[in-house]
Amino acid sequence: MLKFFNRINNFIRNLLLDDVDKDYGRPLPYHRKFGSVERQKNDIKQKRVKEREEQSRGF
């Protein structure tokens, strides 16, 4: 009985999630900018500007 349910489960997963196991070949669209050097540099610059602003305010 368990084998039967596993077969049904695999069949349905293969039908609905056919493209999940395929290799996309490049970074996923929502991860494209995740590791870009320009973004990292910009984030560091923004962080430094904010820190300077906070330090220059004083008490």
Summary of the structure (lengths in Angstrom):
residues: 59
radius of gyration: 24.1
end to end distance: 72.2
largest distance: 72.3
contacts: 86
relative contact order: 0.06
helix: 66%
strand: 0%
